[in-house]
Structures are given as C-alpha cells and as structure tokens.
Amino acid sequence: MSIDPRVALEALVSAFEEHLAAATGKRDDDDPAVESAFFNVADSFEAYEDALYAATGEFTPLDVYDDEEDDEDDEDDQDSGN
C-alpha cells in the first residue's frame, strides 16, 4: 500500500522542522533528541521518495547516506592515498 506523496512530503517537512528544533535546543553534542530527529528525517525522506516513485515514477536528486557507507568511503580514500 502506497501513501499519497503529498502526505509523505508533509511528514518530511515536519521531520525537518523537528530536527531544526532539536538542533537549536540541544543540551550537548550527544543529545539523543538530535539523533532521534536525524533518523526521523532520513526515514521520512525514504518514505517520501518511495511514495513519489510509486505515484510518478520519479526520484528526487538526493541520497541518504548512513554511517557505514561514510566509513567505507573514508577507507577507500585512505587506501587510494586521498
């Protein structure tokens, strides 16, 4: 069952707003509210991308990277001397 891309977009915008609120109100660098909001943005984006594709066959020009992909990229850079 796919959701309306407009509903998914509204959820994504809300997730961005929650992330901004968490980031600007964080108590320290390891504030769990910021981490939770971060993952909510990623999840909401993926839901929007899926809904958009299901409705239109189109994608956004954006990608979500996880820490594992970033770590692999860093290792590749170190191996190649960059």
C-alpha positions as CSV (number, residue, x, y, z in Angstrom):
1,M,0.0,0.0,0.0
2,S,1.5,3.3,-1.0
3,I,0.7,6.6,0.5
4,D,0.0,9.9,-1.2
5,P,3.3,11.7,-1.9
6,R,1.8,15.0,-0.6
7,V,1.2,13.3,2.8
8,A,4.7,11.9,2.8
9,L,6.1,15.4,1.8
10,E,4.2,17.0,4.7
11,A,5.7,14.4,7.1
12,L,9.2,15.1,5.7
13,V,8.8,18.9,6.2
14,S,7.6,18.2,9.7
15,A,10.6,16.0,10.3
16,F,12.9,18.8,9.1
17,E,11.2,21.2,11.5
18,E,11.6,18.8,14.4
19,H,15.2,18.4,13.5
20,L,15.8,22.1,13.5
21,A,14.1,22.5,16.9
22,A,16.2,19.6,18.3
23,A,19.4,21.0,16.9
24,T,18.8,24.5,18.1
25,G,17.7,23.4,21.5
26,K,20.3,20.7,22.1
27,R,21.8,20.4,25.6
28,D,25.1,18.9,24.5
29,D,26.8,17.3,21.5
30,D,25.3,13.9,22.3
31,D,21.7,15.0,22.8
32,P,19.5,12.0,22.0
33,A,16.7,14.3,20.7
34,V,19.0,15.4,17.9
35,E,19.9,11.8,17.0
36,S,16.3,10.8,17.0
37,A,15.3,13.7,14.8
38,F,18.1,12.9,12.5
39,F,16.9,9.4,11.9
40,N,13.3,10.7,11.6
41,V,14.4,12.9,8.7
42,A,16.1,10.0,7.0
43,D,13.1,7.7,7.4
44,S,10.7,10.4,6.3
45,F,12.7,11.2,3.3
46,E,12.8,7.5,2.3
47,A,9.0,7.3,2.7
48,Y,8.6,10.4,0.5
49,E,10.9,9.0,-2.1
50,D,9.1,5.7,-2.2
51,A,5.7,7.4,-2.4
52,L,6.9,9.8,-5.1
53,Y,8.2,7.0,-7.2
54,A,5.1,4.9,-6.7
55,A,2.9,7.8,-7.9
56,T,5.0,9.3,-10.6
57,G,8.0,7.0,-11.5
58,E,10.3,9.9,-10.5
59,F,13.0,10.3,-7.8
60,T,14.5,13.3,-6.0
61,P,18.1,14.3,-6.8
62,L,19.0,13.5,-3.2
63,D,20.5,10.4,-1.4
64,V,20.5,9.3,2.2
65,Y,23.9,8.0,3.4
66,D,24.3,6.0,6.5
67,D,27.4,5.8,8.7
68,E,28.5,2.5,7.2
69,E,28.6,4.0,3.7
70,D,30.6,7.0,5.0
71,D,33.0,4.7,6.8
72,E,33.6,2.7,3.6
73,D,34.2,5.9,1.6
74,D,36.7,7.0,4.2
75,E,38.5,3.7,4.0
76,D,38.5,3.9,0.2
77,D,40.0,7.4,0.4
78,Q,42.7,6.2,2.7
79,D,43.6,3.2,0.5
80,S,43.9,5.4,-2.6
81,G,46.1,7.9,-0.7
82,N,43.5,10.8,-0.7
